Amino acid sequence: MYVSLTDLKKHLNVDHSEDDDYISELESVAEDSVATYLQVDDLTGYLVPEDGRLKPAVRHAIRLLVGAWYANREDVTFAQPSTLPDGVTALLLPLKQFCND
């Protein structure tokens, strides 16, 4: 887990423990999603050597995904279309690994 449960709960403004397991599961899925988007096997290449944490852009992209999925638990909503937060692509695109084949 690259983004702590405490950090995620602060981002989500959640002050109870009833959803801790669910939020942790969302964080794991968000990590996988970010790694897939970046076309890497894992996110260790995006760790900052000085503190061992993920680069801020990657860490925040995970927060944004968890927030979007926590707030919108179904794929389709009738009030608004379901899309990824605009900021996720903006944060990750400069870091994406492209194949040169």
BELVEN-V621154 format. One record per residue. N is the residue number from 0. SS is DSSP state (~ for helix, > for strand, _ for the rest). Layout:
n = [N;N]
ss = [SS;SS]
This chain:
n = [0;1;2;3;4;5;6;7;8;9;10;11;12;13;14;15;16;17;18;19;20;21;22;23;24;25;26;27;28;29;30;31;32;33;34;35;36;37;38;39;40;41;42;43;44;45;46;47;48;49;50;51;52;53;54;55;56;57;58;59;60;61;62;63;64;65;66;67;68;69;70;71;72;73;74;75;76;77;78;79;80;81;82;83;84;85;86;87;88;89;90;91;92;93;94;95;96;97;98;99;100]
ss = [_;_;_;_;~;~;~;~;~;~;~;~;_;_;_;_;_;_;_;~;~;~;~;~;~;~;~;~;~;~;~;~;~;~;~;~;~;~;_;_;_;_;_;~;~;~;>;_;_;_;_;_;_;>;_;~;~;~;~;~;~;~;~;~;~;~;~;~;~;~;~;_;_;_;_;_;_;_;_;_;_;_;_;_;_;~;~;~;~;~;~;~;~;~;~;_;_;_;_;_;_]
